[in-house]
Amino acid sequence: MVLSLSRVPFNRSLPQGTLICARTYANSPPGQQSPFRIQNVKSTGTSKNKKAFSRKNRIGAFRSMAPSSLTVPVLQPSPNSSLSSVPTFKPEMITENMIGQVVAFSQTPNDPIKYFGTPKNMLLEFRLLSQRCSVIRNITVFTAEELDSAAAEPSHKTRYVLTGPSGCGKSFLLLQSVQYCLAKGWIVIYIPRAKATVNSTTTHTYDLRTQTYLQPNYAQQTLRRILEVNSANLETLTLREGLNYDRRSFSSGTTLAQLASAGSKDAVISSVVLETLLNELSRQSKIPVLLAVDDFQAIYNQKTAYRDPHFSAIRPYHLAIPRFILEFASGKRSFPKGAVLGALTAMDPAFPVTNELMDELGLPGLHPRSPYSKRSKILQEYARGLMNLPVPEEFSPREAASVFETWMRDNALTAPGNDELFLAKYTESAGNPKAFVWQGILGPSLNQI
């Protein structure tokens, strides 16, 4: 065997003058082919930030500038373009007389947008606008009326799933419901990205006590968010029975705020604390509870991205957080007063809408379904009783005009705002809310193409 060192010419992928160590055999054994050549390329150059040019880091770069950087007059908002005159979202404003009006979400100390977050597209819109706004639609008024009725009924009677084509406004309607219930004094649990519970982005560990896989880090984050948004209501509720776990004990009479605070600081007990918190909320009838879940279809897929020690895919009902959601969504567990709302994301190839959900909600699929299509009996049980709440596919002209005027007042248009431009963008997008904003208002005009 011969060990040779050779200097290769300059290549873009290798620094100039890179040494290649090649191990080859001088003579092949008789009657056998020459063995393969092995090259170990070792680069001498190092990059300080290997992910600096990744595509992932280039998406969603709309970030607010610091006030000290906004000293240039052109960056100062003019009184004519300010959205300060937009009315603030309040429960009493959700009436038929307000349909088609734009309202702004105020930044309160327990702001659910700040602590729970929002889906990515909605986050980018809020970063572009000087005020976080949404438009009141017919479906908004109907949902508010259903939530008012649910304030005095068990949550298993009000289990809606928001459906509709991509970009019709399901996530905005879900956020409006969260803001509405929070302003009404409800306890709100909002999960804007349910696929984060099944895509293996957080740690998981098997628990012999419950025979499920716990997700301690996600449970810890969830407790912190629930506490920040609902601290005032949690202070009024107490534990009915004491809790002893892993050298930590909580006596009966401990407020749920103290319980959630302890779980948000220690990942070891976070899963047990979250389970206890949900049990207490399902036993009290003093305050209504809303469980709102976006990417709802992700927890109804037969397999998750998590793997067990044998590298087999873990089922969603074997994970702690998705199992909690499935139990309340199916009515197996219920809040004495409250509701469960979910929103489907139909354009996620990793977690598509399953046959179990489409059968229960009466949705048409991309491909014809038959009784012989594969289904999970367990997921069918978890989907039983869910009610379909279809969101309109398009803006009405009145709603679209209000949205167009809002972006125009915020200087977001790429062309002079007039009736011709509005009608052109409304026609191009076929009234679809997402396409009307992103491809219409924020898209290039014909003069710029």
C-alpha positions in Angstrom: 0.0 0.0 0.0 1.3 3.4 -0.9 0.4 6.7 0.8 0.7 9.6 -1.5 0.2 13.4 -1.0 -0.8 15.5 -4.0 -1.6 19.1 -4.5 -4.8 19.8 -6.6 -5.6 22.9 -8.6 -7.9 25.6 -7.4 -11.6 24.6 -7.0 -14.5 26.7 -5.7 -15.5 24.0 -3.2 -11.9 23.7 -1.8 -9.5 26.3 -0.7 -6.5 26.8 -3.0 -3.6 24.5 -2.1 -5.7 21.9 -0.3 -3.8 18.7 0.4 -5.5 15.4 -0.4 -4.4 12.2 1.3 -5.1 9.3 -1.0 -4.6 5.7 0.1 -4.2 3.2 -2.8 -2.7 -0.3 -3.3 0.5 -0.5 -5.4 -0.4 -3.9 -6.9 -3.8 -5.6 -7.1 -4.0 -9.2 -5.8 -3.9 -11.8 -8.6 -7.3 -12.6 -10.0 -9.1 -9.7 -8.3 -10.1 -6.3 -9.5 -8.2 -3.2 -8.4 -9.7 -2.0 -5.1 -11.5 1.3 -5.0 -9.6 4.5 -4.3 -10.4 6.3 -1.0 -9.9 10.0 -0.7 -10.3 11.9 2.5 -10.7 15.6 1.7 -10.0 17.8 4.7 -10.6 21.5 4.3 -8.3 23.9 6.0 -10.7 26.8 5.9 -13.3 27.3 8.5 -16.5 29.4 8.4 -17.5 31.4 11.4 -21.2 31.1 10.5 -22.0 28.1 8.4 -25.8 28.9 8.3 -25.3 32.6 7.3 -26.3 31.9 3.7 -29.0 29.3 4.3 -32.4 29.8 2.7 -34.1 29.4 6.0 -32.4 32.4 7.5 -33.5 34.6 4.5 -37.2 34.0 5.1 -39.2 36.3 7.4 -36.7 39.2 7.8 -39.4 41.7 8.4 -38.3 43.0 11.8 -39.2 46.3 13.5 -36.4 48.9 13.6 -35.3 50.5 16.9 -36.7 53.9 17.6 -33.1 55.4 17.5 -32.9 54.2 13.9 -36.0 56.1 12.8 -34.6 59.6 12.9 -34.8 60.2 9.1 -38.0 62.2 8.3 -39.0 59.8 5.5 -39.2 57.0 8.1 -41.5 59.0 10.4 -45.2 58.1 10.1 -47.2 60.9 8.7 -50.6 61.8 10.4 -52.4 61.1 7.2 -51.0 57.5 6.9 -51.3 56.6 10.6 -53.6 53.8 11.7 -54.1 55.3 15.1 -57.7 56.1 14.2 -58.6 52.4 13.7 -60.9 51.3 16.4 -59.7 48.8 19.0 -61.0 45.3 18.9 -63.7 44.9 21.6 -66.3 42.2 22.2 -69.2 44.7 22.0 -68.1 45.7 18.5 -68.7 42.2 17.0 -72.1 43.0 15.6 -73.7 42.9 12.2 -73.4 46.7 11.9 -69.6 46.4 12.1 -69.3 43.8 9.3 -66.6 45.0 6.8 -64.9 47.3 9.4 -61.2 47.0 10.2 -60.3 46.8 13.9 -56.9 46.8 15.6 -55.6 44.4 18.3 -54.4 46.4 21.3 -51.1 45.5 23.0 -52.2 44.6 26.5 -49.9 43.3 29.3 -51.4 39.8 28.7 -51.3 40.1 24.9 -51.9 36.6 23.5 -50.1 37.5 20.2 -47.0 38.3 22.2 -46.9 35.2 24.4 -48.7 32.5 22.3 -47.5 33.7 18.9 -49.2 33.5 15.6 -48.8 31.5 12.3 -45.9 32.8 10.2 -47.9 34.6 7.4 -49.9 36.4 10.0 -46.7 37.4 11.9 -45.2 38.9 8.7 -48.4 40.9 8.1 -48.3 42.3 11.6 -44.7 43.3 11.2 -45.4 45.2 8.0 -48.4 47.0 9.4 -48.0 49.8 11.9 -51.1 48.4 13.7 -52.1 44.7 14.1 -55.4 44.8 12.3 -58.1 42.4 11.1 -61.5 42.8 9.4 -64.8 41.8 10.9 -66.7 39.4 8.6 -70.0 37.6 8.7 -68.3 34.5 10.0 -66.8 36.5 12.8 -70.2 37.5 14.1 -71.5 34.0 13.9 -68.5 32.6 15.8 -68.9 35.2 18.5 -72.5 34.2 19.0 -71.6 30.5 19.2 -68.9 31.4 21.8 -71.4 33.4 23.9 -73.7 30.3 24.0 -70.7 28.1 24.9 -70.0 30.2 27.9 -72.7 28.4 29.8 -72.4 24.9 28.3 -69.8 22.1 28.5 -67.1 22.3 25.9 -68.0 18.9 24.3 -71.1 20.6 22.9 -69.1 23.3 21.1 -66.3 21.6 19.1 -65.8 23.4 15.8 -63.2 22.9 13.1 -62.6 25.9 10.8 -62.4 24.7 7.2 -62.0 26.3 3.8 -59.5 26.7 1.0 -56.0 28.0 1.5 -55.9 31.7 2.4 -59.6 32.2 3.2 -58.8 33.5 6.7 -59.2 30.6 9.1 -56.2 31.6 11.2 -57.4 35.2 11.5 -60.8 34.0 12.6 -59.2 31.7 15.2 -57.2 34.7 16.5 -60.3 36.9 16.6 -62.0 34.1 18.7 -59.0 34.1 21.1 -59.1 37.8 21.5 -62.9 37.8 21.9 -62.9 35.2 24.6 -59.9 36.8 26.5 -61.7 40.1 26.5 -64.8 38.3 27.8 -62.8 37.0 30.8 -62.3 33.5 29.6 -59.2 31.3 30.2 -57.5 30.9 26.8 -55.2 28.2 25.7 -54.0 29.0 22.2 -51.7 26.8 20.1 -50.9 28.6 16.8 -48.7 25.9 15.4 -49.8 22.4 16.4 -47.4 20.7 14.1 -44.7 21.8 16.5 -46.1 19.1 18.9 -45.6 16.3 16.3 -42.6 17.3 14.2 -39.9 16.2 16.6 -38.5 19.7 17.3 -38.6 19.2 21.1 -37.3 16.5 23.4 -39.4 13.6 24.4 -39.1 10.9 27.1 -41.1 7.8 27.9 -43.1 7.9 31.1 -44.0 4.5 32.8 -46.7 6.1 34.9 -48.8 7.3 32.0 -47.3 5.0 29.3 -47.0 7.9 27.0 -44.1 10.0 25.7 -43.7 13.2 27.7 -42.6 16.5 26.0 -41.1 18.4 29.0 -39.7 21.4 27.1 -42.9 22.0 25.2 -45.0 21.6 28.3 -42.8 24.1 30.1 -43.2 26.7 27.4 -47.0 26.1 27.3 -47.3 26.6 31.0 -45.3 29.9 30.8 -47.6 31.2 28.0 -50.8 30.1 29.8 -49.6 31.8 33.0 -48.6 35.1 31.3 -51.9 35.4 29.5 -54.3 34.1 32.1 -52.5 35.0 35.4 -55.5 37.0 36.8 -57.9 34.2 36.3 -55.5 31.5 37.5 -55.0 33.4 40.8 -58.7 32.9 41.6 -58.6 29.1 41.2 -57.0 26.7 43.6 -56.0 23.0 43.8 -58.7 20.8 45.3 -56.2 18.0 46.2 -52.5 18.1 47.0 -49.8 17.1 44.5 -46.6 15.3 45.3 -44.1 14.6 42.6 -40.3 14.3 42.4 -39.5 15.9 45.7 -41.9 18.8 44.9 -45.2 19.1 46.8 -48.2 21.4 46.4 -50.8 21.4 49.1 -54.5 21.8 48.5 -55.4 25.5 48.2 -52.4 26.4 46.1 -53.5 28.7 43.4 -53.2 27.5 39.8 -51.0 30.5 39.1 -48.4 29.3 41.6 -48.7 25.8 40.2 -48.1 27.0 36.6 -45.3 29.2 37.7 -43.5 26.3 39.3 -43.9 24.1 36.2 -42.7 26.9 33.9 -39.4 27.1 35.8 -38.7 23.3 36.0 -38.9 21.1 33.0 -38.7 18.0 35.2 -42.2 18.5 36.6 -43.7 20.6 33.8 -45.5 17.6 32.2 -47.2 16.6 35.5 -48.0 20.2 36.3 -49.6 20.7 32.9 -51.7 17.6 33.3 -52.8 18.7 36.8 -53.6 22.2 35.5 -55.9 20.8 32.8 -57.5 18.4 35.2 -58.3 21.4 37.5 -59.7 23.5 34.7 -61.9 20.6 33.6 -63.4 20.4 37.1 -64.1 24.0 37.8 -67.2 25.7 36.4 -66.4 29.3 37.5 -64.6 30.5 34.4 -65.1 29.3 30.8 -62.1 27.9 29.0 -61.3 28.1 25.3 -58.9 25.7 23.6 -57.9 27.0 20.2 -55.6 25.0 18.0 -54.2 26.0 14.6 -52.7 23.3 12.2 -55.4 21.1 13.7 -54.9 18.4 11.2 -51.3 17.7 12.2 -52.4 15.8 15.4 -54.7 13.6 13.4 -52.1 12.1 11.1 -51.4 8.4 11.8 -47.6 9.0 12.4 -45.5 11.7 13.8 -41.9 12.7 13.2 -41.0 11.4 16.7 -39.3 8.0 16.9 -39.2 5.4 19.7 -36.0 3.5 20.7 -36.7 1.0 17.8 -36.9 4.0 15.4 -40.6 3.3 14.7 -42.8 6.3 14.3 -44.7 7.3 17.4 -48.5 7.8 17.1 -49.9 11.2 18.0 -52.1 9.7 20.8 -48.9 8.3 22.4 -47.4 11.8 22.8 -48.5 13.8 25.9 -49.4 17.2 24.4 -51.2 15.9 21.2 -53.1 13.4 23.4 -54.4 16.2 25.6 -55.7 18.1 22.6 -57.2 14.9 21.1 -59.1 14.1 24.3 -60.7 17.6 24.6 -61.4 17.7 20.8 -63.1 14.4 20.9 -65.2 15.2 24.0 -63.6 12.4 26.1 -62.6 15.2 28.4 -64.5 18.4 28.7 -64.5 21.8 30.4 -67.7 22.5 32.3 -67.9 25.8 30.5 -66.1 26.5 27.3 -65.4 25.5 23.7 -62.8 23.9 21.5 -61.8 25.5 18.1 -59.5 24.1 15.5 -58.3 25.4 12.2 -57.1 23.2 9.3 -54.1 23.9 7.1 -54.8 22.2 3.8 -51.5 23.1 2.1 -49.0 21.3 4.4 -47.6 18.3 2.6 -45.9 16.9 5.7 -49.2 16.8 7.7 -52.2 16.7 5.3 -55.8 16.5 6.2 -56.6 12.9 6.9 -59.4 10.7 5.8 -60.7 10.5 9.4 -61.2 14.3 9.5 -62.6 14.6 6.0 -65.2 11.8 6.7 -66.3 13.4 10.0 -66.4 17.0 8.6 -67.8 16.0 5.2 -64.9 17.6 3.3 -64.1 16.7 -0.3 -60.6 15.3 -0.8 -58.2 15.8 -3.6 -58.7 12.2 -4.6 -61.9 10.1 -4.5 -62.3 8.2 -1.2 -63.9 4.9 -0.8 -64.9 2.7 2.2 -61.8 0.7 1.4 -59.4 3.6 2.0 -57.1 3.2 4.9 -58.3 4.6 8.2 -57.4 4.4 11.9 -60.2 3.4 14.2 -58.5 5.2 17.1 -58.3 8.5 15.2 -61.9 8.0 14.0 -62.9 7.9 17.7 -61.0 11.1 18.4 -62.6 12.8 15.5 -66.2 11.8 16.3 -68.5 14.7 17.1 -66.4 17.5 15.5 -68.5 20.0 13.7 -67.6 21.8 10.4 -67.5 25.6 10.4 -66.8 26.6 6.8 -65.0 30.0 6.4 -66.1 32.0 3.2 -63.7 31.5 0.4 -63.5 35.2 -0.6 -63.8 38.7 0.8 -67.0 40.6 0.1 -66.4 43.9 -1.8 -67.0 45.8 1.4 -64.5 43.7 3.4 -61.9 43.9 0.6 -62.3 47.7 0.3 -61.7 48.1 4.1 -58.6 46.0 3.9 -57.3 47.9 0.8 -57.9 51.2 2.5 -56.0 50.1 5.6 -52.9 49.1 3.6 -53.2 52.3 1.5 -53.3 54.5 4.6 -50.2 52.7 5.9 -48.2 53.5 2.7 -47.9 49.8 1.7 -49.2 50.2 -1.9 -46.6 50.0 -4.8 -48.8 52.2 -7.0 -51.2 55.1 -6.5 -54.3 53.9 -4.7 -57.5 54.4 -6.7 -60.7 52.5 -7.6 -59.1 51.0 -10.7 -56.2 49.5 -8.7 -58.6 48.1 -6.1 -60.9 46.4 -8.7 -57.9 45.1 -10.5 -56.3 43.5 -7.4 -59.7 42.2 -6.2 -60.3 40.5 -9.6 -56.8 39.1 -9.9 -57.1 37.4 -6.5 -60.7 36.2 -7.1 -61.4 37.7 -3.6 -59.2 35.3 -1.8 -58.0 37.2 1.4 -54.4 35.9 1.4 -53.9 36.4 -2.4 -55.6 39.8 -2.2 -53.0 41.0 0.3 -49.8 39.2 -0.7 -50.1 38.9 -4.4 -52.4 41.9 -4.9 -51.7 44.8 -2.5 -48.1 43.8 -1.6 -47.3 42.3 -5.1 -45.8 44.3 -7.9 -48.0 46.4 -10.2 -48.0 46.1 -14.0 -45.7 49.1 -14.3 -43.1 47.3 -12.2 -43.1 44.0 -14.1 
